[in-house]
């Protein structure tokens, strides 16, 4: 193995971190669940449909194939165990802006994939490591450049500023983004909501003065460093839209991307309301009062 750790940066992390699991899942499906499903459908291995495993889809816990009755996952899994088909797999992959590759013999068939090691278990048996051939690793020169799997996000906000005090209220907000296949949609939604709050804090509240007057004096707490609270946010008027993934699109990290457009959205809304461009953050209530007085 090359003595270089797998490359990861920003939104590449999710894609790299899930790759080996996805490849292992493909092996379990192709050599375990798929042959089990063919038996339940009473399709012979020599039938042309037996080679169309990539056309099958999971929908609401059922295996769906055009022209055939849906099969439940428990039924397919039970048949795979009973027939001693492949029921588990472990895979190893290496990324250097391209994936390592190798071929393996599975049930007398050549299986080539973007992994460099594979072990399988049949039924309830033990894992067995498969011999590999044709192993290839990405060229070392690939370390000279990086590849990003970018998640995109956009935000719109509507604000109200009280003329007498300069107090700003976010009346409504909308964020839309895509991050490929969402592994846990609830976590993705929570991250987007938290990212919106962080953007509000960065744009309007959070300040870190340098030198002795700042947090470096060791006396600061959340009484001095203000973060966004519920009263600063449009709790009931924040709409988050997660765009559906493209077909077979890998997961992509969406970490800080959900807070980045919040800041320019707020600054543009302030400019629209006051005619004043602010070029330093945070834009405080005192600054807003001075802009509209």
Secondary structure, DSSP 4 states (H G I P E B T S, - for coil): --SSPPP--TTHHHHHHHHHHHHHHHHHIIIIIHHHHHHHHT--TTSGGGG-GGG-EEETTEEE-TTS--EEHHHHHHHHHHTT-EEEEEEE--BSSSB-EEEEEETTEEEEES-SEEEEEETT---EEPPEEEEE---GGGGGS------EEEEEEEEEE-TTT--EEEEEEEEEEE-SS-SSHHHHHHHHHHHHHHHHHHHHT-----GGGSGGGS---TTTS----GGGS-TTSEEEEEPPPPTTPPP---TTHHHHHHHHHHHHHHHHHHS----SS---HHHHHHHH-
